[in-house]
Amino acid sequence: MRYSRWIILFVITLIALSVWAIYPLGERINLGLDLKGGMHLVLEADTKRVSPSEDIREAVNTALEVIRNRIDQFGVREPTITRQGEKRIVVDLPGIEDPQRAIDIIGKTALLEFKLLDEKGNLEEALDGNIPVGDEILYNLEKKPYLIKAKTLLTGSTVKDAAVQMGQWGQPYVAMDFNPEGAKKFAEITGRHVGEKLAIILDNVVKFAPVIKTRITGGKAVVENLNMEEANELRIVLKSGALPIPFNMIQNTLIGPSLGKDSIRKGLISGMIGFIAVIVFMGIYYKKAGLIANAALLLNILFLFAALAALKATLTLPGIAGIILTIGMSIDANVIIFERIREELRRERAPRSAVDAGYSRALRTILDANITTLIIALILLQFGSGPVRGFAITLSIGILSSLFTAIIVTRTIFNLILAGRPVQKLSI
């Protein structure tokens, strides 16, 4: 009896925490792309612009992390970023509110370079085709041409941090802090080229070309001539790093929320039909014991949603299928237990003895069935992606929750029933 009291206290605490975790339900459960709507992007590495000596697989792996960092900076909740084949990256962004800006940030190579202007060269002749050896022509956003020495003196890979700040006249700019290596190189560059112009170039677009007035130490630099949106985007790409190779966007699909609402509605309808059918069956077939199983089923669903909310997992349409499957598995465990109890009662054992024997004899069968399914779910979770992971997550949580409610919760309820006045007959 003391054991049951501790279990009751534990279950009540768990129920309270679960209700707190899921309230309000619409804000605590993250919906996936197929339910909430959003963007589905497929990016492909532009291998034509990469020398054969480079390792493509390593470059795509690096790009995967860069894109993930950019999306985290952008603030999208529960994105899915996976590799597809040798040179493709698939990105799902549920609930995205500014699709074009997301595309700009994700697909931007964001190669930041520092190069010197060739002020001795003739820009007019270069525009006519007579570009000096070792030079190139680049433009700013207003299409103003610059004759620039092609050699890159420093890149954005040495930038440790970047922040948007406001200038004296309210104009935004991006302040950059270099890492120790970058700070040393930047000091050397500015010290060696005092009086010359240093172009700050982002993806082959000249953003700023200031005159180097003195040697700059301390590892700091700024990028000006930006509006607030450009400054924020530059901050994001600098903090997340540049893509090691260019990527082309080969698929860009917007999924409207109407599809998600329709999927949720159909999923809820099918779930409710299955749920009601199971409750009615258990109540009719197992009488009052069926009501105990139904109470455990309700708790199972509550615990499952609470775990999803606590883990910040994303609920997808396959995830709803996993929940429906969990309902069936939860009842299956109770059916096995109740049938074992019935067998013991047919042998004219007392209710208390029949319940103890029923749970004892059913335990191994239940564990065998659920653990094997759990192993498969964990394999899907480890090696699957996208919707497969959504199904695996809900199924794994559901199996653990159903084991707890079927074995612990229902047993505790039976103990409470049998602990009072003597029970001559069980309604099962």
C-alpha positions in Angstrom: 0.0 0.0 0.0 2.9 2.4 0.8 4.3 1.5 -2.7 1.0 2.5 -4.3 0.9 5.8 -2.4 4.2 6.8 -3.8 3.2 5.7 -7.3 -0.1 7.7 -7.0 1.9 10.8 -5.9 4.3 10.3 -8.8 1.5 9.9 -11.4 -0.4 13.0 -10.0 2.8 15.0 -10.3 3.4 13.8 -13.8 -0.1 14.7 -14.8 0.3 18.2 -13.4 3.6 18.7 -15.2 2.2 17.3 -18.4 -0.8 19.7 -18.4 1.6 22.6 -17.7 3.9 21.5 -20.5 1.2 21.4 -23.2 -0.9 24.5 -22.2 -1.8 26.2 -24.4 -1.5 23.2 -26.9 -1.4 25.4 -30.0 1.7 27.3 -28.8 3.6 24.4 -27.2 3.6 21.8 -30.1 5.7 22.6 -33.1 4.0 21.7 -36.4 6.0 20.4 -39.3 6.0 21.6 -42.9 3.2 19.3 -44.0 0.9 20.6 -41.2 1.9 24.3 -40.8 2.9 25.2 -44.4 6.2 26.8 -45.3 9.0 26.4 -47.8 10.7 23.4 -49.3 14.1 24.1 -50.9 16.5 21.9 -52.8 20.0 23.3 -53.3 22.6 21.7 -55.6 26.4 22.4 -55.5 27.7 24.1 -58.6 30.5 21.7 -59.3 31.3 23.3 -62.6 32.8 26.2 -60.7 34.9 24.1 -58.5 38.4 22.8 -59.4 38.7 19.0 -59.8 41.2 18.8 -57.0 38.6 19.9 -54.3 36.8 17.4 -52.3 33.1 17.9 -53.1 31.7 15.8 -50.3 33.6 17.7 -47.7 32.6 21.0 -49.2 28.9 20.0 -49.1 29.2 18.8 -45.5 30.7 22.2 -44.6 27.9 24.0 -46.5 25.3 21.9 -44.6 26.6 23.3 -41.3 26.9 26.9 -42.7 23.3 26.8 -43.9 22.1 25.4 -40.6 23.9 28.2 -38.7 22.3 30.8 -41.0 18.8 29.4 -40.5 19.4 29.4 -36.7 20.4 33.1 -36.9 17.4 33.8 -39.1 15.1 32.5 -36.3 13.1 29.7 -38.0 11.7 27.2 -35.5 12.4 23.5 -36.0 13.9 23.6 -39.6 14.9 20.4 -41.3 18.2 20.5 -43.1 19.4 17.2 -44.7 21.8 16.1 -47.3 20.4 14.3 -50.4 22.9 12.4 -52.6 26.4 13.6 -53.2 25.8 17.3 -53.9 22.3 18.3 -52.8 20.9 19.9 -49.6 17.2 19.8 -48.8 15.8 22.5 -46.5 12.3 22.6 -45.0 11.3 25.8 -43.2 7.9 25.5 -41.5 5.9 28.6 -40.9 8.3 30.9 -42.7 7.0 34.5 -43.0 9.5 36.1 -45.4 10.3 33.5 -48.1 12.4 35.7 -50.3 14.6 36.9 -47.6 15.1 33.3 -46.4 16.1 32.3 -49.9 18.6 35.3 -50.2 20.2 34.4 -46.9 20.4 30.6 -47.4 21.7 30.7 -51.0 24.1 33.5 -50.7 27.7 32.4 -51.0 28.7 35.3 -48.7 32.3 35.4 -49.8 33.7 38.5 -48.1 37.0 39.7 -49.5 39.4 42.6 -48.9 41.3 43.7 -52.1 43.2 46.8 -53.1 42.0 49.2 -55.8 44.5 49.7 -58.7 44.5 53.5 -58.7 47.4 53.6 -61.1 45.6 51.7 -63.8 43.4 53.3 -66.4 39.7 52.4 -65.7 38.5 53.7 -69.0 40.9 51.5 -71.0 40.0 48.6 -68.8 36.3 49.1 -69.5 37.3 49.0 -73.2 38.8 45.6 -72.7 42.4 46.4 -71.9 42.4 45.1 -68.3 45.9 45.2 -66.8 47.4 41.8 -65.8 46.4 40.9 -62.3 43.4 43.2 -62.2 39.7 42.8 -62.5 36.6 45.0 -62.9 34.0 44.8 -60.2 30.9 47.0 -59.6 28.9 48.3 -56.6 25.1 48.1 -56.3 24.8 51.3 -58.3 26.8 49.7 -61.1 29.7 52.0 -60.6 32.9 50.2 -61.9 36.1 49.7 -59.9 39.5 48.6 -61.2 40.6 46.2 -58.5 43.7 44.1 -58.0 42.6 40.5 -58.2 44.7 39.2 -55.3 42.6 38.6 -52.2 44.4 40.0 -49.1 41.9 38.8 -46.5 38.6 36.9 -46.4 35.6 36.7 -44.1 36.7 33.3 -42.8 38.9 35.3 -40.3 35.8 37.2 -38.9 35.1 36.1 -35.4 32.0 38.2 -34.7 29.8 40.7 -36.5 27.1 43.1 -35.2 24.8 45.7 -36.6 25.5 49.2 -35.2 24.2 52.7 -35.9 26.4 55.5 -37.2 26.3 59.1 -36.2 23.6 60.0 -38.7 21.5 56.9 -38.0 22.9 54.9 -40.9 23.4 51.2 -40.1 26.8 49.5 -40.5 28.3 46.1 -39.7 31.1 46.1 -37.2 33.4 43.1 -37.5 35.9 41.5 -35.1 38.6 39.4 -36.5 40.1 36.4 -34.9 43.8 36.6 -33.8 45.1 35.5 -37.2 42.8 37.9 -39.1 43.6 40.8 -36.8 47.3 40.3 -37.4 46.9 40.1 -41.2 44.6 43.1 -41.2 47.1 45.2 -39.2 49.8 44.2 -41.7 47.7 45.0 -44.7 46.6 48.4 -43.4 50.1 49.2 -42.3 51.7 48.3 -45.6 49.2 50.2 -47.8 48.5 53.5 -45.9 47.1 56.1 -48.4 45.7 53.4 -50.7 42.0 52.3 -51.1 41.0 49.0 -49.7 37.8 47.5 -51.3 35.5 45.5 -49.1 33.8 43.0 -51.5 30.8 40.7 -50.8 30.0 38.1 -53.4 31.9 40.2 -56.1 30.0 43.4 -55.3 32.0 46.3 -53.9 30.4 47.4 -50.7 32.9 50.0 -49.6 36.3 51.3 -50.7 37.7 53.5 -48.0 41.2 55.1 -48.0 43.5 53.5 -45.4 44.5 56.4 -43.3 46.6 54.5 -40.8 47.6 51.1 -39.6 44.6 49.5 -37.9 45.2 47.4 -34.9 42.7 45.7 -32.5 41.2 43.4 -35.2 38.2 45.5 -36.0 36.7 46.7 -39.3 33.3 48.0 -40.6 31.2 47.6 -43.7 29.1 50.7 -44.5 26.8 51.8 -47.3 24.1 49.3 -46.2 20.4 49.6 -45.3 19.1 47.9 -42.2 18.0 44.7 -44.1 21.3 44.4 -45.9 23.2 45.0 -42.6 21.2 42.2 -40.8 21.7 39.8 -43.7 25.5 40.5 -43.7 25.6 40.0 -40.0 24.0 36.6 -40.3 26.2 35.3 -43.1 29.3 36.6 -41.5 28.5 35.0 -38.1 27.6 31.7 -39.8 30.4 31.7 -42.4 30.7 31.7 -46.1 29.6 28.7 -48.3 32.7 26.9 -49.4 31.2 26.4 -52.9 28.4 28.1 -54.8 24.9 26.4 -54.8 22.1 26.7 -57.3 18.5 26.5 -56.1 16.9 23.8 -58.2 13.6 23.6 -56.4 11.6 26.2 -54.4 8.2 25.1 -53.3 5.8 27.1 -51.1 3.3 25.0 -49.2 0.2 26.9 -48.1 -1.3 26.6 -44.6 -4.6 25.3 -46.2 -2.9 22.0 -46.9 -1.7 21.8 -43.3 -5.1 22.6 -41.9 -6.7 19.9 -44.1 -4.1 17.4 -43.0 -4.6 18.2 -39.4 -8.4 17.9 -39.8 -8.2 14.5 -41.5 -5.6 13.3 -39.0 -7.7 14.4 -36.0 -10.9 12.8 -37.5 -9.1 9.5 -38.1 -7.5 9.7 -34.6 -10.8 10.5 -32.9 -12.6 7.7 -34.7 -10.0 5.2 -33.7 -9.9 6.5 -30.2 -13.7 6.4 -29.7 -13.8 2.9 -31.2 -11.2 1.6 -28.9 -12.8 3.2 -25.8 -16.2 1.7 -26.7 -14.8 -1.7 -27.3 -12.8 -1.8 -24.1 -15.8 -0.6 -22.1 -18.1 -3.3 -23.5 -15.7 -6.2 -23.7 -13.8 -5.7 -20.4 -16.5 -3.9 -18.4 -15.1 -1.9 -15.5 -11.6 -3.1 -16.2 -12.0 -1.6 -19.6 -12.6 1.8 -18.0 -9.3 1.5 -16.2 -7.6 0.8 -19.6 -9.4 3.8 -21.1 -8.1 6.0 -18.3 -4.6 4.8 -18.9 -5.0 5.5 -22.6 -6.0 9.1 -21.9 -3.0 9.5 -19.7 -0.8 7.9 -22.4 -1.9 10.5 -24.9 -1.4 13.3 -22.4 2.1 12.2 -21.5 3.0 11.7 -25.2 2.0 15.3 -26.1 3.8 16.6 -23.0 7.0 14.9 -24.0 6.7 16.3 -27.6 6.3 19.8 -26.1 9.2 19.3 -23.6 11.6 18.0 -26.2 10.4 20.7 -28.7 9.9 18.0 -31.2 8.1 18.7 -34.5 4.7 17.1 -35.1 4.3 15.9 -38.7 1.6 14.0 -40.5 3.5 10.8 -40.2 3.9 11.8 -36.5 0.1 11.8 -36.2 0.1 8.3 -37.7 2.6 7.3 -35.0 0.2 8.7 -32.3 -2.7 6.6 -33.8 -0.4 3.5 -33.8 0.5 4.3 -30.2 -3.2 4.2 -29.2 -3.5 0.7 -30.6 -0.3 -0.5 -28.9 -1.4 0.9 -25.6 -4.6 -1.0 -25.7 -2.8 -4.1 -26.9 -0.8 -4.3 -23.7 -3.9 -4.0 -21.6 -5.7 -6.7 -23.6 -2.7 -9.1 -22.9 -2.9 -8.3 -19.2 -6.6 -8.6 -18.9 -6.7 -11.9 -20.8 -4.1 -13.3 -18.4 -6.2 -12.1 -15.5 -9.2 -13.8 -17.0 -7.3 -17.1 -17.3 -6.3 -16.9 -13.7 -9.9 -16.2 -12.6 -11.1 -19.3 -14.6 -8.8 -21.3 -12.5 -10.8 -20.0 -9.5 -8.1 -17.9 -8.1 -8.9 -15.0 -5.8 -9.1 -11.5 -7.5 -5.9 -10.3 -5.8 -4.0 -13.4 -6.7 -5.4 -13.4 -10.3 -4.3 -9.7 -10.8 -0.8 -10.4 -9.5 -0.4 -13.5 -11.6 -1.9 -11.8 -14.7 0.5 -8.9 -14.6 3.4 -11.1 -13.8 2.7 -13.5 -16.7 1.9 -10.7 -19.2 5.0 -8.6 -18.4 7.5 -10.6 -20.5 5.2 -10.7 -23.6 4.5 -7.0 -23.4 8.2 -6.1 -23.0 9.3 -8.3 -25.8 6.7 -6.8 -28.2 7.3 -3.2 -27.3 11.1 -3.4 -27.0 11.5 -4.9 -30.5 9.3 -2.1 -31.9 11.2 0.5 -29.9 14.5 -0.8 -31.4 13.1 -0.3 -34.9 11.8 3.2 -34.0 15.2 4.2 -32.7 16.9 2.9 -35.9 14.5 5.0 -38.0 15.2 8.0 -35.7 19.0 7.6 -36.2 19.1 7.0 -39.9 15.8 8.5 -41.1 15.2 12.1 -42.1 12.2 14.4 -42.4 8.8 12.7 -42.1 10.4 9.4 -41.1 12.0 11.0 -38.1 8.7 12.6 -37.1 7.1 9.1 -37.2 10.0 7.6 -35.2 9.9 10.3 -32.5 6.2 10.0 -31.7 6.4 6.2 -31.9 9.3 6.0 -29.5 7.8 8.3 -27.0 4.4 6.5 -27.4 5.9 3.1 -26.7 7.6 4.3 -23.5 4.5 6.1 -22.4 2.2 3.2 -23.1 4.5 0.8 -21.2 4.3 3.1 -18.2 0.5 3.5 -18.2 -0.3 -0.1 -19.0 2.0 -1.7 -16.5 2.3 0.9 -13.7 -0.8 3.1 -13.8 -3.4 0.3 -14.4 -1.7 -1.9 -11.8 -1.9 0.9 -9.2 -5.6 1.4 -9.9 -6.2 -2.3 -9.4 -4.2 -2.2 -6.2 -6.4 0.6 -4.9 -9.6 -1.3 -5.8 -8.4 -4.5 -4.1 -6.9 -2.7 -1.0 -10.3 -1.7 0.4 -13.1 -4.0 1.3 -12.7 -7.7 0.2 -13.5 -8.1 -3.5 -15.2 -11.3 -4.4 -15.5 -10.7 -8.1 -13.7 -8.6 -10.7 -15.7 -6.9 -13.4 -13.5 -8.0 -16.3 
